[in-house]
Amino acid sequence: MRRQYAWLLAFGVLLAGWFATPAHSGALSPDLQKSLEASKYVYIQSTRADGALSKSAEIWFMVHNGAVWVCSPTDTHRVKRIKAGKTDAKIAIGKADGPSFKAKGSVVKDAEVDKVLFAAFAKKYAGDWNSYEKKFQEGLVDGSHTLVKYDPQ
């Protein structure tokens, strides 16, 4: 009887630990955080259906609440793969062969984060933002663009 209770207790502790684990299990190292702060672009490789990583894509980004956020056209492979359950990605900082980390992508709909993204992009990409602002803002409303969050792993 005691063995049965011990097993049940061990199982309960295991379950409690599993549910208590945060969705993003890895914080970025100070060096990677510093690189992100200094970089204008990230280079994202998403996971193809066969498990291989795609060619890297240069993209505007912001760091917010410990994650890397991007806004992509909804018809990109990056967004389609996340929607199909292929959420693993590799994110290189500053250049395609720059320092990198693994991440999990998710599609997010959050008007408050949209506002943070627009403000961050207006500051970070000031010279180009006027050309893209309307496209990004309208795209997130009409569905032609998608907000993607990459949590470091």
N, C-alpha and C positions, 0 to 999 in steps of 0.2 A: 504494500500500500504506500509506504514512504517513497519507494522508487517511482511510483506513478505520480505522486505529488511533486517530487523533485523534477521529473521530466516536464510536467505541466508548468512548473515555476520557470524552468529554463526556457521553455517555449514562449512563455509570456514575456520574459525579459528580452528575448530575441525579437519578438514582434514589437515591443515598445521601442526598442532601439531602431528598428527599421522605420517605423512611422515617425520617429523623432528626427531622423536624418534629413537635413535640409535638401531641397530640390536641386540646388547647385552645390556640389560637394567640394568645390575648390575655389579658394580665393586666389587671386593673382599674386605673384611674387612682387615685392617692391620694385624690382628691376623692370618687370613687364608693365606694371602700373605707370612707372616713370616713362617708359617707351610710348605707351598709349597717350599719355598727356602731351608728349612732344610731337606725336605723329599726326599728319593730316589725313592719312588713309590707312585702312586695313585691307588685307587681301584674304578673301574668304574662299575656302575650298569646301564644298558641300559633299555629302556622301551619295554616290550613285547607287542605283538598284543592285549592282553587282558588288557593292561594298568598297569600291575604289573611290579615291578622292577625285573631284573634278579639277579642271584647270582653275587657278586662282583668279578671282575677280577683284579689281580695285574698286573700293567703295567708300563713300562718306560714312562717317559713324559718329556716335557720341558714347561716352561712358556715363551710365546713370545707375545708381544703386547696385554697383558691383558687376554690372553686365554691360556688354557691348550691344548697342542698338543701331539698326540700320533701317532704311526705308527703301524698299525695292519694288519695281513693277511686279504686279501679281503674276504675270506670265513668265517670270524668270525661272530657270531650273532650280535655283536656290529656294524659292518659295514653294514651288511644286513639290520638291523633295521633302521639305518639312511637312507639308500637308499630307504627303503619302507615308509619313512615319519615319523617314530617313533624316533624323534630327542631328546626327553627329556631324561636326565640322571642325576644320582646322583654320585658325585665324592667325595670319602673319601680320606683323606690325611694321609699318613704314615702307616695306618693299616685299615682293613675293617670297624672297628667301630670308626675310628678316626674322627676328625672334618670334616665336609662335606658341600657341597653346591650343588645347582641345576644348571644344565647347559643345553645348546642346542648344539647338535653335528651337524657337517656338514662335508661332504667330500670335500677336497680341493686338487687341482692339481696346485702346484706352485713350480717350480724348485728352486727359491730363498729361500723359506721356507725350502725346503728339505735340502739345504746346511746348513742353520742355525741349523736345527734339527741334522744333522750328526755331526756338530761341538759340539753342546751341549751334545749329547750322548757320543762322544769321550772323553769329559772332565768328565762328570758326572758318566759314567759307564766305566771308563778307564780299569778296570780289565777284563771286559767281552766284551767290544766293538769289539775287534779283531775277536772274534768268530761270531759276528752278522753283522758286517759292510757290508760285501759283500751282504748278504741276504737282508738287508734293502735297500741298494742302488740299486741293481738289481731289487728287488721287486717293488719299486716305478716306475721303468722304464717299466718292463714287465707286470705290473698290478696285480701281486700276492700279493702286499702289498698296503695299502691305507693310505694316510695322513688324519687324522681326527682332526678337530679343535673343542674344546668345549668352547663356550662362557658362562661365568657365567651369571646367571639370578637373 
